[in-house]
Amino acid sequence: MEQKITIRIAGKDFVLKASSPENEELIRLAAIEIGKKLLAYQSRFTGRELSDILSFVALNEAITALTLQRKLDGAAAEADELSAHLEAYLAQEEQEEKA
């Protein structure tokens, strides 16, 4: 069941729909994290326009997401390789037991 929620980013309210309580929690946590990063960039880059700082936050988040995706892809490939090795080992053990 969708629920309307309101979050605040950079002093502006946004009304969004959350598809579940878990989704609502993620949205709220994301808004909090964006707020923290926004404050950090604002203190680091005083005098910059808000749109520039929001761009830095978005870039940082995209880099983080891409880095995590690469790690996840690597872990999935490693898991597939280990699974193949395990299956080959078990097949070999099964053949040896039959012999």
LUMMARDO-266048 format. One record per residue (C-alpha): x, y, z. Coordinates in Angstrom, 3 decimals, decimal comma, always signed. Layout:
% LUMMARDO-266048
<pt><px>X</px><py>Y</py><pz>Z</pz></pt>
...
//
This chain:
% LUMMARDO-266048
<pt><px>+0,000</px><py>+0,000</py><pz>+0,000</pz></pt>
<pt><px>+1,496</px><py>+3,301</py><pz>-1,073</pz></pt>
<pt><px>+1,814</px><py>+6,038</py><pz>+1,474</pz></pt>
<pt><px>+2,582</px><py>+9,701</py><pz>+0,863</pz></pt>
<pt><px>+5,545</px><py>+10,972</py><pz>+2,814</pz></pt>
<pt><px>+7,269</px><py>+14,330</py><pz>+2,949</pz></pt>
<pt><px>+11,027</px><py>+14,717</py><pz>+3,026</pz></pt>
<pt><px>+13,145</px><py>+17,844</py><pz>+3,088</pz></pt>
<pt><px>+16,266</px><py>+18,289</py><pz>+0,976</pz></pt>
<pt><px>+18,174</px><py>+21,564</py><pz>+0,777</pz></pt>
<pt><px>+15,365</px><py>+23,389</py><pz>+2,553</pz></pt>
<pt><px>+12,717</px><py>+22,244</py><pz>+0,116</pz></pt>
<pt><px>+9,905</px><py>+19,811</py><pz>+0,906</pz></pt>
<pt><px>+9,154</px><py>+16,944</py><pz>-1,448</pz></pt>
<pt><px>+6,051</px><py>+14,771</py><pz>-1,276</pz></pt>
<pt><px>+6,820</px><py>+11,234</py><pz>-2,399</pz></pt>
<pt><px>+5,050</px><py>+7,893</py><pz>-2,416</pz></pt>
<pt><px>+6,544</px><py>+5,044</py><pz>-0,411</pz></pt>
<pt><px>+5,469</px><py>+1,599</py><pz>-1,565</pz></pt>
<pt><px>+6,147</px><py>-0,069</py><pz>+1,788</pz></pt>
<pt><px>+7,390</px><py>+0,724</py><pz>+5,281</pz></pt>
<pt><px>+10,833</px><py>-0,513</py><pz>+4,228</pz></pt>
<pt><px>+10,784</px><py>+1,793</py><pz>+1,214</pz></pt>
<pt><px>+9,721</px><py>+4,701</py><pz>+3,420</pz></pt>
<pt><px>+12,620</px><py>+4,017</py><pz>+5,769</pz></pt>
<pt><px>+15,083</px><py>+3,950</py><pz>+2,863</pz></pt>
<pt><px>+13,729</px><py>+7,209</py><pz>+1,466</pz></pt>
<pt><px>+13,992</px><py>+8,930</py><pz>+4,837</pz></pt>
<pt><px>+17,498</px><py>+7,582</py><pz>+5,459</pz></pt>
<pt><px>+18,575</px><py>+8,694</py><pz>+1,992</pz></pt>
<pt><px>+17,240</px><py>+12,198</py><pz>+2,635</pz></pt>
<pt><px>+19,160</px><py>+12,332</py><pz>+5,923</pz></pt>
<pt><px>+22,377</px><py>+11,195</py><pz>+4,229</pz></pt>
<pt><px>+21,939</px><py>+13,746</py><pz>+1,453</pz></pt>
<pt><px>+21,432</px><py>+16,435</py><pz>+4,101</pz></pt>
<pt><px>+24,635</px><py>+15,419</py><pz>+5,882</pz></pt>
<pt><px>+26,656</px><py>+15,443</py><pz>+2,674</pz></pt>
<pt><px>+25,099</px><py>+18,720</py><pz>+1,621</pz></pt>
<pt><px>+26,177</px><py>+20,338</py><pz>+4,899</pz></pt>
<pt><px>+29,668</px><py>+18,892</py><pz>+4,554</pz></pt>
<pt><px>+30,062</px><py>+20,248</py><pz>+1,017</pz></pt>
<pt><px>+28,579</px><py>+23,626</py><pz>+1,974</pz></pt>
<pt><px>+31,136</px><py>+24,041</py><pz>+4,746</pz></pt>
<pt><px>+33,937</px><py>+22,895</py><pz>+2,457</pz></pt>
<pt><px>+32,954</px><py>+24,983</py><pz>-0,570</pz></pt>
<pt><px>+31,633</px><py>+28,213</py><pz>+0,882</pz></pt>
<pt><px>+30,383</px><py>+30,658</py><pz>-1,693</pz></pt>
<pt><px>+29,315</px><py>+27,977</py><pz>-4,178</pz></pt>
<pt><px>+25,760</px><py>+27,958</py><pz>-5,459</pz></pt>
<pt><px>+23,396</px><py>+25,368</py><pz>-4,045</pz></pt>
<pt><px>+22,983</px><py>+23,757</py><pz>-7,472</pz></pt>
<pt><px>+26,765</px><py>+23,234</py><pz>-7,679</pz></pt>
<pt><px>+26,866</px><py>+21,660</py><pz>-4,237</pz></pt>
<pt><px>+23,911</px><py>+19,412</py><pz>-5,019</pz></pt>
<pt><px>+25,759</px><py>+18,359</py><pz>-8,174</pz></pt>
<pt><px>+28,777</px><py>+17,389</py><pz>-6,043</pz></pt>
<pt><px>+26,516</px><py>+15,365</py><pz>-3,744</pz></pt>
<pt><px>+24,892</px><py>+13,611</py><pz>-6,725</pz></pt>
<pt><px>+28,292</px><py>+12,867</py><pz>-8,281</pz></pt>
<pt><px>+29,606</px><py>+11,485</py><pz>-4,999</pz></pt>
<pt><px>+26,554</px><py>+9,258</py><pz>-4,590</pz></pt>
<pt><px>+26,798</px><py>+8,016</py><pz>-8,182</pz></pt>
<pt><px>+30,488</px><py>+7,165</py><pz>-7,719</pz></pt>
<pt><px>+29,658</px><py>+5,283</py><pz>-4,523</pz></pt>
<pt><px>+26,823</px><py>+3,370</py><pz>-6,211</pz></pt>
<pt><px>+28,991</px><py>+2,437</py><pz>-9,208</pz></pt>
<pt><px>+31,852</px><py>+1,330</py><pz>-6,956</pz></pt>
<pt><px>+29,511</px><py>-0,875</py><pz>-4,938</pz></pt>
<pt><px>+27,958</px><py>-2,294</py><pz>-8,108</pz></pt>
<pt><px>+31,404</px><py>-3,257</py><pz>-9,426</pz></pt>
<pt><px>+32,228</px><py>-4,952</py><pz>-6,125</pz></pt>
<pt><px>+28,901</px><py>-6,771</py><pz>-6,178</pz></pt>
<pt><px>+29,452</px><py>-7,900</py><pz>-9,764</pz></pt>
<pt><px>+32,926</px><py>-9,149</py><pz>-8,826</pz></pt>
<pt><px>+31,573</px><py>-11,011</py><pz>-5,809</pz></pt>
<pt><px>+28,832</px><py>-12,591</py><pz>-7,938</pz></pt>
<pt><px>+31,393</px><py>-13,719</py><pz>-10,513</pz></pt>
<pt><px>+33,578</px><py>-15,142</py><pz>-7,759</pz></pt>
<pt><px>+30,585</px><py>-16,967</py><pz>-6,259</pz></pt>
<pt><px>+29,741</px><py>-18,438</py><pz>-9,664</pz></pt>
<pt><px>+33,338</px><py>-19,592</py><pz>-10,091</pz></pt>
<pt><px>+33,417</px><py>-21,171</py><pz>-6,632</pz></pt>
<pt><px>+30,091</px><py>-22,867</py><pz>-7,295</pz></pt>
<pt><px>+31,432</px><py>-24,316</py><pz>-10,540</pz></pt>
<pt><px>+34,553</px><py>-25,582</py><pz>-8,760</pz></pt>
<pt><px>+32,439</px><py>-27,123</py><pz>-6,005</pz></pt>
<pt><px>+30,140</px><py>-28,833</py><pz>-8,503</pz></pt>
<pt><px>+33,146</px><py>-30,206</py><pz>-10,395</pz></pt>
<pt><px>+34,693</px><py>-31,456</py><pz>-7,163</pz></pt>
<pt><px>+31,470</px><py>-33,121</py><pz>-6,033</pz></pt>
<pt><px>+31,000</px><py>-34,744</py><pz>-9,445</pz></pt>
<pt><px>+34,549</px><py>-36,075</py><pz>-9,274</pz></pt>
<pt><px>+33,977</px><py>-37,434</py><pz>-5,753</pz></pt>
<pt><px>+30,766</px><py>-39,093</py><pz>-6,894</pz></pt>
<pt><px>+32,557</px><py>-40,763</py><pz>-9,820</pz></pt>
<pt><px>+35,323</px><py>-41,997</py><pz>-7,517</pz></pt>
<pt><px>+32,760</px><py>-43,479</py><pz>-5,113</pz></pt>
<pt><px>+31,097</px><py>-45,372</py><pz>-7,978</pz></pt>
<pt><px>+34,415</px><py>-46,754</py><pz>-9,173</pz></pt>
//
